[in-house]
């Protein structure tokens, strides 16, 4: 049973993200490089926030439960702000890198568009965030022991897997909206990304009441997915043509001679 839980939660958490990587990124070496660089930027932001939180915990009163709770909230907020700061720093770096690639290229167009960079870097952020969020939980799911045997919530592993899935996809959508907002200088949209990130992170404080964290998170995920779709140039007409298989450009692009 523990092995089934491990593989089931792993596939839930990382299945869609791995599929996106395999079908849209893995064949392009340039995209793979930018994805790894995005994951590295997220890792550096986590390192800095962990360092600050560790120092504040050491100098605080460890016997004060209220103070420790406050420090936990402070750590979460600081981590979110640093992640978004590093996302902006990565955007600025990618703009410079893309300009350099254009100068070296013999073509008049950039080798990779800013929207593609937003998608790839966002998925890189999501992969690393998801790995750090759930890797220890997946390790514990292999046993020994049974969750909920003493009356505790039994949905800990499955809820963590669905939360990780949401976080990975949200980072991808946040990346698309964030980069598009920077391009068009829509600062209110940047603020919306940061606020939604803060909300998703803070609702996890209601756990183990998992419905109180999962439902708001997936509502925000749906909103950000629609927003990212529009930022990427999508429309209701394109969506309808794709779902009804009437998009001629899509069908021709994916046609294979038999």
N, C-alpha and C positions, 0 to 999 in steps of 0.2 A: 504493500500500500504506500509506503514512504517513497519508493522509487517512482510510482505512478504520479504521486503528488509533485515530486521534483520535476519530472519531464513535462507534466501538464502545465504547471506554473511557469516553467521556462518557456514553453511554446506560446503561452498566452502573453507573457511579458515581452518577448523578443521576436516572436514569429512575424508579425507585420513589418517590423523595422528591418529584419533580416531579408524579407522578401523585397522590400523597397531597395535595399542595398544591392541585392543580387541582380535585379532587373533594371535598375536605373543608374547605378554607380559603378559596380564592379568592373565593367568592361572599359571604363574610361580611366586611365592612370591619373590624369589631372584631377578628376573628381575625388578619387581615392585619397590623393595627397591632401586636398583641401578638407576632406572629412576627418582625416587623422589630425590635421592641424587644429580643426575646430574642437575635437575631443581633448587635445592638449590644452587649449585655452580654458576650457571648462575645468580641467584638472587643476590648473594653476589657480583659478579663482577659488576652488574648494580648499586648496592648500593654504591660501592666505586667510580665508575665513576661519578655517580650523585653527590656525596659529593664533589669531586674535581671540577666538573663543577659549582656547586652552589657557592663554595668559590671563584672561579675565576670571576664569574659574579658579585659577591658582591663587589670585589675590583677593578673592571674595570669601565670604563666610560660608563654608561648606555645610554648616549645621543649620542654616536658614533655608527652609524649603521654599519660602516665597522668593528669596533672592535667587535661588538656583532656577526656579521656574522662569523668572524674569530674564535670567541669562540665556536660557534655552530659547526663549522668544527672540531675544536680541540676536542670538546666533543665526536663527533662521532668517530673520530680516536682513542681517548683514550678508549672509550667503547669497540671497536673492539679488540684492543690490550689486554685489561684486560680480555675480554671473552676468547681469545685464550690462555692467560697465565693461566687462571683458568681451561681451558680444559686440558692443560698440567699437572697442579697440580692434577687434578682429575685422569688423566691417571696414574700418579705416585702412587696416593693413591689406585687405583684399582689394580695395580700390587701387592702392598703389601697385600691388602685384599685378593686377589686371592691366593697368596702364603700361607696366614694364613688359608684360607678355605681348601686348599689342605692338609695342615698339620693336620687339624682336621678331614678331610674326611678319610674314610676307603678304598676308592678307589684310584687307581693310577692316575686317570685323574682329571683335574680341574672340579669343578661343573659347571662352565660357562667359555667359551672360551673368549679370548681377543677380538675376532671379534664380538662376541655377546655383550660383554661389550661396545664396540665402538658403535654398533648400538643402544643399549638401552640408553646409556648416551647421544648420539647425539639427540635422540628423546626427551629425558628429557630437554636438552638445547632448542630444538625447541619448545616444548610445552610452556615453560615459556616465551621464546622470543615472540612467537606468541600471547600469552595472553596479554602481556604488550603492544604489538604493536597495537592491534585492539580492545581491550575491550572498550576503551572510544569511539572509532568510532562506534562500534555496539550500544553502549548506545545512541549516538546521532541519529542513524538511526531510532530509534523508534519515533522520532519527539519531539516536533512539528517543522514544517518547511519543505521546499522542496529544495533539492540541485539543483542549477542551475537556479533558478527562476529569478535571476537577470543577467543572461548571463554567469555565471560561469560554469566550466566543470561539466557535469551531471554524470560523471562516477567515482566520488570520492569513493563511498562505494564499488562498485564492483572491482575497481582497487586496493583498500586497501586490500580487501579479497584475491585477487589473489597474491598480493605481500606477504601477510602473509603466504599463502600456500607455496609459493616458499621459504620463509625464514625458515619455519619449516622443509621442506624437505632438504634444503641446510644444516641446522645444522646436520641432520642425516647423510648426505653424507660426510660433513666435518669431523664429528666424526670418521667415518670408515676410511677415508683416513689419518686423523691425527694420529690415534692410530697405523695403519699399518706402517706409516712413522716412528713413534717413535720406533716401534719394530725392523724395519730394518735400523734405523738410516739414513733415507733419509731426510736430512735437507732441501734440495731444495724443496721436496714435502711439508714439513711444511711451508716453505716460500710461496709456491703456494696457500696453504689453506688460510694463513693470507692475502695475496694480493687479492685473489678472494673475501674474506669477506669484505675487505676494498672497493673494487670496487662496490660490491652490495650495501653496505651502502651509498657510496658517490653518486651513480647514482640517489638516491632518491632526491637529491638536484635539479634535473631538473623538479620535479613536480611543477605545475599541468600538465606538458606535459607527461602524464602517459606512452605513448608509448616509450618515451625516457628512462624510468626506467624499465618498464616491459620486453621489448624485450631483452635488455642485460642481465637482471636477469635470464630469462628463458633460454637463450643461455648458461650462466654459469651453471645453474641448470642441463641442459642436459649433459654438459661436466663432471660435478662432479658426476652425476648419473652413467655414463659409467665408470668413474675412480673408484668409490666406488664398483661397480659391479666386476671389475677386481681385486681390492684389497681383496674382500671377497672370491675370488677363482673362480669367474665365468668365462665363456668363451663363444665364439660365438656358439660352438657346444652344450653346455649345454642350452643356450638360445633357439636354434633351436629345440632341443628335447623337451623342456618344452612347447614351443608355439605350437608344432605339437602333443603334448600329447604322445610322444614316449619315455619319460623318465621312464623306468621301476621301478627304485628305488622310484621315486616320486609317481607313481601310486600305488605301493604296500604299501607305507607308508600311503597313504590316502584312502586305501581300507577299506570299512566297510561291515561286513557280513550282509546279508539281511535275 
